[in-house]
Structures are given as C-alpha cells and as structure tokens.
Amino acid sequence: MQPTASTGFRLDDGQFEVVDQAVADIMRQKTPAEKVAMVGAAHRTAKRLMAAGIRRTHPNWSDDKVQDEVIRRLLHGTN
C-alpha cells in the first residue's frame, strides 16, 4: 500500500495496522496492570456487543442460551 496524502502512513505487505505515534506514546506510559485492564475492558465490550447481535438475530432465545452462544463463538468462531 502506498502512502496516502492525508496521513503519510503506509502499510507494508506483512503489516495490518498502523499505530498513531501519540497512541504509541500513551501506551508506553501505561503500567502492565493498566494494559491488562484495558484488554479486559475490550474483552467485556466485545462479549456485550456479540450478545446484543445474537439477541437481535434470535430474539426468542433465553439469556442462558445467548451466553452459551457467546462462549461457543469465542471458543470456536461463528461456523
């Protein structure tokens, strides 16, 4: 991918993400405990979003069935 005029960022063939320098600087200042807390929060958010999508697709499912499906998808994917 070539540099873009607006950002100056470019992706190499093996690179899938570009990290903003300001974000990288902030992350370097985080303690390991803060980084773990961020990962935990992201995981909880992902589970909530997944559950909301499942509930929308299957409005008649019980909360237990929705949670079982969330766990199944986290462990095995959607297939």
For each residue, the residues with C-beta under 8 A, 3 or more apart:
1: 10 11 12
2: 10
3: 7 8 9 10
4: 7 8 9 10
5: 8
6:
7: 3 4 18
8: 3 4 5
9: 3 4 18
10: 1 2 3 4 18
11: 1 15 16 17 18
12: 1 15
13:
14:
15: 11 12 18
16: 11
17: 11
18: 7 9 10 11 15
19: 23 24
20: 23 24
21: 24 25
22: 25 26
23: 19 20 26 27
24: 19 20 21 27 28
25: 21 22 28 29
26: 22 23 29 30
27: 23 24 30 35
28: 24 25
29: 25 26
30: 26 27 34 35 38
31: 34 35
32: 35 36
33: 36 37
34: 30 31 37 38
35: 27 30 31 32 38 39
36: 32 33 39 40
37: 33 34 40 41
38: 30 34 35 41 42
39: 35 36 42 43
40: 36 37 43 44
41: 37 38 44 45
42: 38 39 45 46
43: 39 40 46 47
44: 40 41 47 48
45: 41 42 48 49
46: 42 43 49 50
47: 43 44 50 51 70 74
48: 44 45 51 52
49: 45 46 52 53
50: 46 47 53 54 70 73 74
51: 47 48 54 55 66 67 70
52: 48 49 55 56
53: 49 50 56 57
54: 50 51 57 58 61 66 69 70
55: 51 52 58 59 61 66
56: 52 53 59
57: 53 54
58: 54 55 61 65 66 69
59: 55 56
60:
61: 54 55 58 65 66 69
62: 65 66
63: 66 67
64: 67 68
65: 58 61 62 68 69
66: 51 54 55 58 61 62 63 69 70
67: 51 63 64 70 71
68: 64 65 71 72
69: 54 58 61 65 66 72 73
70: 47 50 51 54 66 67 73 74
71: 67 68 74 75
72: 68 69 75 76
73: 50 69 70 76 77 78
74: 47 50 70 71
75: 71 72
76: 72 73 79
77: 73
78: 73
79: 76
